[in-house]
Amino acid sequence: MPSTSHAPLLVVAAALQDARGRVLMQQRPVGKAHGGLWEFPGGKVEPGETPARALARELREELAIDVAEDDLIPLGFATDDAGERCVILLLFSCRRWSGDPRALDACELYWDLPHDLTHLPMPPLDIPLLAQLIDRHL
Ligand SMILES: Nc1nc2c([nH]c(=O)n2[C@@H]2O[C@H](COP(=O)(O)OP(=O)(O)OP(=O)(O)O)[C@@H](O)[C@H]2O)c(=O)[nH]1
Protein backbone atom coordinates (compact mmCIF):
# COMPACT_ATOMS: atom_id res chain seq x y z
CA MET A 1 0.00 0.00 0.00
CA PRO A 2 1.48 3.46 -0.88
CA SER A 3 2.43 5.52 2.16
CA THR A 4 4.11 8.84 2.92
CA SER A 5 5.91 10.29 5.92
CA HIS A 6 4.13 13.65 5.50
CA ALA A 7 0.60 14.61 6.47
CA PRO A 8 -1.47 15.53 3.41
CA LEU A 9 -1.22 19.14 2.25
CA LEU A 10 -4.67 20.67 2.60
CA VAL A 11 -5.45 23.38 0.05
CA VAL A 12 -8.70 25.33 -0.33
CA ALA A 13 -10.04 27.18 -3.35
CA ALA A 14 -13.11 29.14 -4.37
CA ALA A 15 -15.34 29.13 -7.43
CA LEU A 16 -16.37 32.78 -7.19
CA GLN A 17 -19.44 33.16 -9.37
CA ASP A 18 -20.92 36.49 -10.43
CA ALA A 19 -24.58 37.25 -11.21
CA ARG A 20 -24.09 36.08 -14.84
CA GLY A 21 -22.71 32.72 -13.69
CA ARG A 22 -19.15 33.55 -14.72
CA VAL A 23 -16.36 32.06 -12.59
CA LEU A 24 -13.08 33.74 -11.71
CA MET A 25 -9.78 32.02 -12.50
CA GLN A 26 -6.35 33.46 -11.74
CA GLN A 27 -3.03 32.86 -13.44
CA ARG A 28 -0.18 31.71 -11.19
CA PRO A 29 3.01 33.76 -11.40
CA VAL A 30 5.80 32.29 -13.52
CA GLY A 31 8.55 30.95 -11.26
CA LYS A 32 6.15 29.41 -8.72
CA ALA A 33 4.96 25.80 -8.78
CA HIS A 34 2.50 25.48 -11.67
CA GLY A 35 3.63 28.90 -12.90
CA GLY A 36 1.58 30.31 -15.78
CA LEU A 37 -1.32 27.91 -15.18
CA TRP A 38 -4.85 29.04 -14.33
CA GLU A 39 -6.32 28.06 -10.96
CA PHE A 40 -9.26 28.72 -8.71
CA PRO A 41 -8.08 31.34 -6.18
CA GLY A 42 -7.14 29.99 -2.76
CA GLY A 43 -4.17 28.45 -0.98
CA LYS A 44 -2.89 26.32 1.86
CA VAL A 45 -4.72 25.82 5.14
CA GLU A 46 -2.38 26.97 7.92
CA PRO A 47 -2.10 25.11 11.25
CA GLY A 48 -5.05 25.96 13.51
CA GLU A 49 -7.27 27.25 10.68
CA THR A 50 -10.53 25.76 9.52
CA PRO A 51 -10.82 25.37 5.73
CA ALA A 52 -13.41 28.17 5.48
CA ARG A 53 -11.32 30.56 7.59
CA ALA A 54 -8.23 29.80 5.51
CA LEU A 55 -10.14 30.44 2.30
CA ALA A 56 -11.56 33.75 3.54
CA ARG A 57 -7.99 34.79 4.46
CA GLU A 58 -6.56 33.71 1.10
CA LEU A 59 -9.28 35.59 -0.81
CA ARG A 60 -8.50 38.73 1.17
CA GLU A 61 -4.74 38.35 0.58
CA GLU A 62 -4.95 37.38 -3.10
CA LEU A 63 -7.96 39.35 -4.36
CA ALA A 64 -8.64 42.05 -1.74
CA ILE A 65 -12.22 40.86 -1.25
CA ASP A 66 -14.09 40.06 1.96
CA VAL A 67 -16.09 36.86 2.19
CA ALA A 68 -18.20 35.66 5.11
CA GLU A 69 -17.40 32.07 6.03
CA ASP A 70 -21.12 31.23 5.82
CA ASP A 71 -21.06 32.18 2.13
CA LEU A 72 -18.49 29.47 1.34
CA ILE A 73 -20.45 26.37 0.29
CA PRO A 74 -18.55 23.06 -0.07
CA LEU A 75 -18.66 21.91 -3.69
CA GLY A 76 -16.20 19.07 -4.14
CA PHE A 77 -12.63 17.94 -3.75
CA ALA A 78 -9.76 16.39 -5.67
CA THR A 79 -6.62 14.62 -4.49
CA ASP A 80 -3.21 13.91 -5.93
CA ASP A 81 -1.12 11.25 -4.21
CA ALA A 82 1.40 10.75 -7.00
CA GLY A 83 4.08 13.00 -5.50
CA GLU A 84 6.02 12.83 -2.25
CA ARG A 85 3.19 14.52 -0.40
CA CYS A 86 -0.52 13.89 -0.95
CA VAL A 87 -2.38 17.10 -1.84
CA ILE A 88 -6.09 17.52 -1.08
CA LEU A 89 -7.81 20.46 -2.77
CA LEU A 90 -11.24 21.44 -1.41
CA LEU A 91 -13.39 23.59 -3.68
CA PHE A 92 -16.06 25.92 -2.28
CA SER A 93 -18.71 27.84 -4.17
CA CYS A 94 -19.05 31.53 -3.37
CA ARG A 95 -21.64 33.90 -4.84
CA ARG A 96 -21.42 36.75 -2.37
CA TRP A 97 -18.43 38.90 -1.41
CA SER A 98 -17.58 42.53 -0.92
CA GLY A 99 -15.02 44.44 -2.96
CA ASP A 100 -13.88 44.16 -6.58
CA PRO A 101 -11.42 41.29 -7.04
CA ARG A 102 -7.91 42.56 -7.85
CA ALA A 103 -4.92 40.42 -8.78
CA LEU A 104 -2.67 41.07 -5.76
CA ASP A 105 -0.85 37.75 -6.14
CA ALA A 106 -1.76 36.42 -9.59
CA CYS A 107 -0.50 37.68 -12.97
CA GLU A 108 -4.00 38.02 -14.33
CA LEU A 109 -7.67 37.39 -13.58
CA TYR A 110 -10.15 35.92 -16.04
CA TRP A 111 -13.94 35.57 -15.80
CA ASP A 112 -16.00 33.21 -17.97
CA LEU A 113 -18.79 30.64 -17.81
CA PRO A 114 -17.55 27.28 -16.45
CA HIS A 115 -17.86 25.40 -19.78
CA ASP A 116 -15.89 28.16 -21.52
CA LEU A 117 -12.96 27.82 -19.10
CA THR A 118 -11.93 24.31 -20.16
CA HIS A 119 -9.42 25.59 -22.73
CA LEU A 120 -7.26 27.20 -20.02
CA PRO A 121 -4.13 25.29 -18.99
CA MET A 122 -4.63 24.38 -15.32
CA PRO A 123 -2.82 22.55 -12.51
CA PRO A 124 -3.85 18.88 -12.26
CA LEU A 125 -6.38 19.18 -9.43
CA ASP A 126 -8.20 22.24 -10.81
CA ILE A 127 -9.13 20.29 -13.96
CA PRO A 128 -11.44 17.70 -12.29
CA LEU A 129 -12.85 20.40 -10.02
CA LEU A 130 -13.87 22.50 -13.01
CA ALA A 131 -15.45 19.35 -14.48
CA GLN A 132 -17.42 18.86 -11.24
CA LEU A 133 -18.61 22.46 -11.44
CA ILE A 134 -19.77 21.96 -15.05
CA ASP A 135 -21.48 18.62 -14.24
CA ARG A 136 -23.48 20.28 -11.51
CA HIS A 137 -24.60 23.08 -13.85
CA LEU A 138 -23.45 25.65 -11.36
N1 LIG B 1 -4.47 24.83 -7.11
C1 LIG B 1 -3.67 23.77 -7.10
N2 LIG B 1 -2.64 23.72 -6.21
C2 LIG B 1 -1.87 22.64 -6.21
C3 LIG B 1 -2.10 21.56 -7.11
N3 LIG B 1 -1.16 20.61 -6.89
C4 LIG B 1 -0.35 21.07 -5.89
O1 LIG B 1 0.62 20.52 -5.40
N4 LIG B 1 -0.78 22.32 -5.50
C5 LIG B 1 -0.10 23.10 -4.49
O2 LIG B 1 -0.99 23.63 -3.55
C6 LIG B 1 -0.45 24.81 -3.00
C7 LIG B 1 -1.42 25.94 -3.11
O3 LIG B 1 -1.13 26.88 -2.13
P1 LIG B 1 -0.71 28.41 -2.44
O4 LIG B 1 -1.38 28.87 -3.69
O5 LIG B 1 -0.91 29.15 -1.17
O6 LIG B 1 0.84 28.23 -2.70
P2 LIG B 1 1.92 29.20 -3.32
O7 LIG B 1 2.67 28.42 -4.35
O8 LIG B 1 1.30 30.47 -3.75
O9 LIG B 1 2.90 29.35 -2.15
P3 LIG B 1 3.02 30.41 -0.98
O10 LIG B 1 1.62 30.69 -0.48
O11 LIG B 1 3.84 29.63 0.01
O12 LIG B 1 3.71 31.58 -1.61
C8 LIG B 1 0.80 25.14 -3.79
O13 LIG B 1 1.91 24.63 -3.08
C9 LIG B 1 0.56 24.34 -5.07
O14 LIG B 1 1.72 24.03 -5.76
C10 LIG B 1 -3.18 21.62 -8.02
O15 LIG B 1 -3.40 20.74 -8.81
N5 LIG B 1 -3.94 22.75 -7.98
The ligand as a Tripos MOL2 file, in Angstrom:
@<TRIPOS>MOLECULE
LIG
   33    35     1     0     0
SMALL
NO_CHARGES

@<TRIPOS>ATOM
      1 N1         -4.4740   24.8330   -7.1130 N.pl3     1 LIG1
      2 C1         -3.6710   23.7660   -7.0960 C.ar      1 LIG1
      3 N2         -2.6370   23.7250   -6.2070 N.ar      1 LIG1
      4 C2         -1.8680   22.6380   -6.2140 C.ar      1 LIG1
      5 C3         -2.1050   21.5580   -7.1060 C.ar      1 LIG1
      6 N3         -1.1590   20.6060   -6.8880 N.ar      1 LIG1
      7 C4         -0.3490   21.0700   -5.8950 C.ar      1 LIG1
      8 O1          0.6240   20.5160   -5.3990 O.2       1 LIG1
      9 N4         -0.7770   22.3160   -5.5010 N.ar      1 LIG1
     10 C5         -0.0970   23.1020   -4.4890 C.3       1 LIG1
     11 O2         -0.9940   23.6300   -3.5500 O.3       1 LIG1
     12 C6         -0.4500   24.8130   -2.9960 C.3       1 LIG1
     13 C7         -1.4240   25.9420   -3.1050 C.3       1 LIG1
     14 O3         -1.1290   26.8840   -2.1310 O.3       1 LIG1
     15 P1         -0.7090   28.4090   -2.4440 P.3       1 LIG1
     16 O4         -1.3830   28.8700   -3.6920 O.co2     1 LIG1
     17 O5         -0.9140   29.1530   -1.1680 O.co2     1 LIG1
     18 O6          0.8370   28.2280   -2.6980 O.3       1 LIG1
     19 P2          1.9180   29.1960   -3.3170 P.3       1 LIG1
     20 O7          2.6720   28.4200   -4.3460 O.co2     1 LIG1
     21 O8          1.2980   30.4740   -3.7480 O.co2     1 LIG1
     22 O9          2.9010   29.3540   -2.1470 O.3       1 LIG1
     23 P3          3.0170   30.4080   -0.9790 P.3       1 LIG1
     24 O10         1.6220   30.6910   -0.4830 O.co2     1 LIG1
     25 O11         3.8380   29.6340    0.0070 O.co2     1 LIG1
     26 O12         3.7070   31.5800   -1.6090 O.co2     1 LIG1
     27 C8          0.8020   25.1420   -3.7890 C.3       1 LIG1
     28 O13         1.9080   24.6350   -3.0830 O.3       1 LIG1
     29 C9          0.5550   24.3450   -5.0660 C.3       1 LIG1
     30 O14         1.7160   24.0310   -5.7640 O.3       1 LIG1
     31 C10        -3.1750   21.6190   -8.0160 C.ar      1 LIG1
     32 O15        -3.4020   20.7410   -8.8110 O.2       1 LIG1
     33 N5         -3.9400   22.7500   -7.9850 N.ar      1 LIG1
@<TRIPOS>BOND
     1     1     2 1
     2     2     3 ar
     3     2    33 ar
     4     3     4 ar
     5     4     5 ar
     6     4     9 ar
     7     5     6 ar
     8     5    31 ar
     9     6     7 ar
    10     7     8 2
    11     7     9 ar
    12     9    10 1
    13    10    11 1
    14    10    29 1
    15    11    12 1
    16    12    13 1
    17    12    27 1
    18    13    14 1
    19    14    15 1
    20    15    16 2
    21    15    17 1
    22    15    18 1
    23    18    19 1
    24    19    20 2
    25    19    21 1
    26    19    22 1
    27    22    23 1
    28    23    24 2
    29    23    25 1
    30    23    26 1
    31    27    28 1
    32    27    29 1
    33    29    30 1
    34    31    32 2
    35    31    33 ar
@<TRIPOS>SUBSTRUCTURE
     1 LIG1         1 GROUP 0 **** ****
